[in-house]
Amino acid sequence: MASDQNKQTAAEHTWKGEGFAGLLSGKVAVVTGAARGIGRAIAVDMARNGAAVVAVDLAERVSMITEFEPATKADLEETGKLLEAIGGKWSAKITDIRKIGELKALVEEVEREFGGVDIVVANAGIQAFKSLLEMEDADWDDIIDNNLNGTANTVRAFAPALVRRGAGRMILVSSMQGRYGMKNGAAYSASKWGIIGLMKSAALELGKHKITVNTIEPGLIDTPLTRNDRRWSMAVGETMTTPPPEHPSEEETIRARLPRVPLGVPWLTPEQVAPVAVFLASDVAVRAGREGVEVGGFVGMGDYGDFDAREVYAGDGERDAVHRDGALRDDLRGELIGEFEGETPVGGVEVRMKGDDGEEFSGGVDVTLDDVAAEG
Ligand SMILES: NC(=O)c1ccc[n+]([C@@H]2O[C@H](COP(=O)([O-])OP(=O)(O)OC[C@H]3O[C@@H](n4cnc5c(N)ncnc54)[C@H](O)[C@@H]3O)[C@@H](O)[C@H]2O)c1
C-alpha cells in the first residue's frame, strides 16, 4: 500500500520533460534582501522564469557594526526597473526582517495583491568580522538578530501562507562560512549554521504540507557585501598566519583566492547563484527538500590534510610569489632557512627566509593545490 502511494505521488510530480522556459510560470515569489546582490539576481532570474516577484528590502543601514555600504532605496528601485523590464507582475516592499509584525503585515499585503505565495527566498543578511577575543555584545547580537532571528521570522511569517496555498518552496540563504566556520567570523558563521538547523527542522515540520525547505550555501560571491577592504582582507587572511594587509588590492585578493577554488575563479557572481534558487523553487525540485546546496566554486575549506611546506622548497629553494610583511613581492627571491610556521596548507604559508640581499625575514610563499597534490 505504502509503495503504491509513493508511485502515485511520484507520477503526479514527475517532470514531464518540458523545456525550462517559464519554469516558474504562475508562481508568486517573495525574495528578501532583493535591493541588490544575490537577492536581486534571484528576483530577476525568477521573474525571467515567469514568476511574479515581490522584492523585499530594508534599503537602509541595518547595523552600526557593518563596514560595507548599506543598500539604499535607489538600489531597490533599480531592482524594480529590472523587474519592470521583464514585463511580469512585480512589487517592491520596504520591510525589516527583524520585525515579525512587519513581515506578517507583508504576508497579508502580498496575499491581497497577488492572491497567494508559492516561493519564499529568505536571503536578507549582513556580515561583519570581529575576533572572539575583541568582540562586544553588538558584534554578536546584531548578526544573530538579523541573520538568524530575521530568517526565522521570515519562515514563521510566511509558512502559514504556503500552507494556505497547499504547497510551496522555502529557500534560505546560508553560507559556506556557516558550514565550515571562518576566523573572525564566529557570529556570522553561527547565524548561518543556525539557518541550516532551521531549514532541517522546518522541512520536517512543513513537508506534510508539500512545502520543501532548502538552504543555498554560497561561497565568496562578488556583491557590495564582499567587494570591500574588510572582506578582501579576511579572504587574504585565510591564507596567512600573520595579520593580513588591511587594504589588499583586487589582484592580491584574487591571487590568495585562486589556489583555494578548484573551479579556477576567485569568486562567483550573484547571477551564477540565482539559477540554483530557480531550480529549488520549481516543481521539478519537488523531492529536493532538507538539503544544503553549496554554490562556491567547490572551495575546500582547509580540508586538504597535512602538508609540510618544507617539501615545497626541495630542489630549488625558491618560489615565484613571495610575500614579505603582508605585501606580495614578485621581485623577491628567497632561500628557505627556517621551519614552516603556519598551518594553512593552501594559499600561503609562513617561513623564515633569507632574501637575495642576504637579509633574513619572516615571509610567506604561495602554495598551490598542485603542491598539495604532489604531497599526497
Ligand atoms: N556575497 C557573499 O559572498 C555571500 C556568501 C555567502 C552567503 N551570503 C549571504 O547571501 C545573502 C545576500 O548577500 P549579498 O552578498 O547579496 O549582500 P548585499 O549586502 O549585497 O545584499 C543583502 C541585502 O539584504 C538586505 N537586508 C539586510 N538585512 C535586512 C533586514 N533586516 N531587512 C530587510 N533587508 C535586509 C540589505 O539591505 C541588502 O540589500 C546574505 O544573507 C549573505 O549573508 C553572501
The ligand as an SDF file (V2000), in Angstrom:
LIG
                    3D

 44 48  0  0  0  0  0  0  0  0999 V2000
   28.2950   37.6740   -1.0220 N   0  0  0  0  0  0  0  0  0  0  0  0
   28.7670   36.5640   -0.4920 C   0  0  0  0  0  0  0  0  0  0  0  0
   29.9560   36.2080   -0.6700 O   0  0  0  0  0  0  0  0  0  0  0  0
   27.8720   35.6760    0.3180 C   0  0  0  0  0  0  0  0  0  0  0  0
   28.3510   34.3970    0.6330 C   0  0  0  0  0  0  0  0  0  0  0  0
   27.5580   33.5580    1.3950 C   0  0  0  0  0  0  0  0  0  0  0  0
   26.3100   33.9870    1.8230 C   0  0  0  0  0  0  0  0  0  0  0  0
   25.8750   35.2280    1.5070 N   0  0  0  0  0  0  0  0  0  0  0  0
   24.5640   35.6190    2.0040 C   0  0  0  0  0  0  0  0  0  0  0  0
   23.7580   35.9720    0.9080 O   0  0  0  0  0  0  0  0  0  0  0  0
   22.7980   36.9250    1.2970 C   0  0  0  0  0  0  0  0  0  0  0  0
   22.8530   38.1150    0.3450 C   0  0  0  0  0  0  0  0  0  0  0  0
   24.1570   38.6830    0.4280 O   0  0  0  0  0  0  0  0  0  0  0  0
   24.7320   39.7110   -0.6290 P   0  0  0  0  0  0  0  0  0  0  0  0
   26.1470   39.3800   -0.7940 O   0  0  0  0  0  0  0  0  0  0  0  0
   23.8480   39.8120   -1.7870 O   0  0  0  0  0  0  0  0  0  0  0  0
   24.6710   41.0510    0.2630 O   0  0  0  0  0  0  0  0  0  0  0  0
   24.1260   42.5220   -0.0610 P   0  0  0  0  0  0  0  0  0  0  0  0
   24.5340   43.3580    1.1020 O   0  0  0  0  0  0  0  0  0  0  0  0
   24.5510   42.9520   -1.4060 O   0  0  0  0  0  0  0  0  0  0  0  0
   22.5510   42.2960   -0.0590 O   0  0  0  0  0  0  0  0  0  0  0  0
   21.8830   41.9690    1.1190 C   0  0  0  0  0  0  0  0  0  0  0  0
   20.5830   42.7340    1.1560 C   0  0  0  0  0  0  0  0  0  0  0  0
   19.8570   42.3290    2.3320 O   0  0  0  0  0  0  0  0  0  0  0  0
   19.2480   43.4720    2.8700 C   0  0  0  0  0  0  0  0  0  0  0  0
   18.9640   43.2870    4.2920 N   0  0  0  0  0  0  0  0  0  0  0  0
   19.8560   43.0050    5.2620 C   0  0  0  0  0  0  0  0  0  0  0  0
   19.2420   42.9730    6.4520 N   0  0  0  0  0  0  0  0  0  0  0  0
   17.9320   43.2370    6.2290 C   0  0  0  0  0  0  0  0  0  0  0  0
   16.8000   43.3520    7.0540 C   0  0  0  0  0  0  0  0  0  0  0  0
   16.8760   43.2890    8.4010 N   0  0  0  0  0  0  0  0  0  0  0  0
   15.5820   43.5450    6.4820 N   0  0  0  0  0  0  0  0  0  0  0  0
   15.4790   43.6760    5.1400 C   0  0  0  0  0  0  0  0  0  0  0  0
   16.5350   43.6340    4.3130 N   0  0  0  0  0  0  0  0  0  0  0  0
   17.7460   43.4120    4.8440 C   0  0  0  0  0  0  0  0  0  0  0  0
   20.2450   44.5810    2.6220 C   0  0  0  0  0  0  0  0  0  0  0  0
   19.6520   45.8620    2.6990 O   0  0  0  0  0  0  0  0  0  0  0  0
   20.7860   44.2400    1.2500 C   0  0  0  0  0  0  0  0  0  0  0  0
   20.0730   44.8770    0.2180 O   0  0  0  0  0  0  0  0  0  0  0  0
   23.1240   37.2990    2.7440 C   0  0  0  0  0  0  0  0  0  0  0  0
   22.3160   36.5380    3.6170 O   0  0  0  0  0  0  0  0  0  0  0  0
   24.5700   36.8680    2.8820 C   0  0  0  0  0  0  0  0  0  0  0  0
   24.9010   36.5570    4.2000 O   0  0  0  0  0  0  0  0  0  0  0  0
   26.6280   36.0840    0.7680 C   0  0  0  0  0  0  0  0  0  0  0  0
  1  2  1  0
  2  3  2  0
  2  4  1  0
  4  5  1  0
  4 44  2  0
  5  6  2  0
  6  7  1  0
  7  8  2  0
  8  9  1  0
  8 44  1  0
  9 10  1  0
  9 42  1  0
 10 11  1  0
 11 12  1  0
 11 40  1  0
 12 13  1  0
 13 14  1  0
 14 15  2  0
 14 16  1  0
 14 17  1  0
 17 18  1  0
 18 19  2  0
 18 20  1  0
 18 21  1  0
 21 22  1  0
 22 23  1  0
 23 24  1  0
 23 38  1  0
 24 25  1  0
 25 26  1  0
 25 36  1  0
 26 27  1  0
 26 35  1  0
 27 28  2  0
 28 29  1  0
 29 30  1  0
 29 35  2  0
 30 31  1  0
 30 32  2  0
 32 33  1  0
 33 34  2  0
 34 35  1  0
 36 37  1  0
 36 38  1  0
 38 39  1  0
 40 41  1  0
 40 42  1  0
 42 43  1  0
M  CHG  2   8   1  16  -1
M  END
$$$$
